[in-house]
Amino acid sequence: AGLIKIIQKRFDFCEEAAKVGKSCPLRAGEQTFQYTVDLPKETPIGKFTARVEAFTVDNKNITCLQAQIIFRP
């Protein structure tokens, strides 16, 4: 299985976390989020593993997240 880039987007992580009841800084360890976004109609349906990278405004890496994502019709 190879890597497929489905979406690339810049956003303020702390603002997005607040939408699901989390606040920054997040506590250390595993976190669970449920978040709904609109995706392009070309997005394939299925279960995927996503890699999310977070950077400061100076482009320094803060963290890397891995998530299981389900795209439904």
C-alpha positions as CSV (number, residue, x, y, z in Angstrom):
1,A,0.0,0.0,0.0
2,G,1.3,3.4,-0.9
3,L,0.7,6.9,0.4
4,I,-2.0,9.1,-1.2
5,K,-2.3,12.8,-0.3
6,I,-6.1,13.5,-0.1
7,I,-6.1,16.9,1.5
8,Q,-3.5,19.5,2.6
9,K,-4.7,22.4,4.8
10,R,-3.3,24.9,7.2
11,F,-5.2,25.8,10.3
12,D,-4.7,26.9,13.9
13,F,-4.6,23.6,15.9
14,C,-5.6,25.2,19.2
15,E,-8.7,26.8,17.6
16,E,-9.7,23.5,16.0
17,A,-9.1,21.6,19.3
18,A,-11.4,24.1,21.0
19,K,-14.2,23.1,18.6
20,V,-14.2,19.6,20.1
21,G,-13.8,20.6,23.7
22,K,-10.0,20.4,24.0
23,S,-7.7,23.2,25.1
24,C,-4.0,23.9,24.5
25,P,-1.6,22.7,25.7
26,L,-3.0,19.2,25.4
27,R,-2.0,16.8,28.1
28,A,0.7,14.3,27.2
29,G,-0.3,10.8,25.9
30,E,-3.0,9.4,23.7
31,Q,-5.9,11.7,22.8
32,T,-9.3,10.9,21.2
33,F,-11.0,13.4,18.9
34,Q,-14.1,13.2,16.8
35,Y,-14.2,15.8,14.2
36,T,-16.3,16.3,11.0
37,V,-15.1,18.2,7.9
38,D,-16.3,18.6,4.4
39,L,-14.1,16.8,1.9
40,P,-13.9,17.1,-1.9
41,K,-16.4,14.7,-3.7
42,E,-13.3,12.9,-5.2
43,T,-12.3,11.7,-1.8
44,P,-12.4,7.9,-1.8
45,I,-14.7,6.1,0.6
46,G,-13.0,3.9,3.2
47,K,-10.9,3.6,6.3
48,F,-7.5,5.3,6.2
49,T,-4.5,6.0,8.5
50,A,-3.7,9.7,8.4
51,R,-0.5,11.4,9.4
52,V,-0.8,15.0,10.6
53,E,2.1,17.2,11.2
54,A,1.9,20.4,13.3
55,F,4.3,23.3,13.0
56,T,4.8,26.7,14.7
57,V,4.4,29.9,12.7
58,D,8.2,29.8,12.3
59,N,7.8,26.4,10.6
60,K,9.3,24.4,13.5
61,N,7.8,20.9,14.0
62,I,5.7,20.7,17.2
63,T,4.2,17.2,16.9
64,C,3.2,14.5,14.5
65,L,-0.1,12.7,14.9
66,Q,-1.3,9.4,13.5
67,A,-5.1,8.8,13.2
68,Q,-7.6,6.3,11.9
69,I,-10.1,8.1,9.7
70,I,-13.2,6.8,8.1
71,F,-14.6,8.6,5.0
72,R,-18.3,7.8,4.5
73,P,-20.5,8.7,1.5
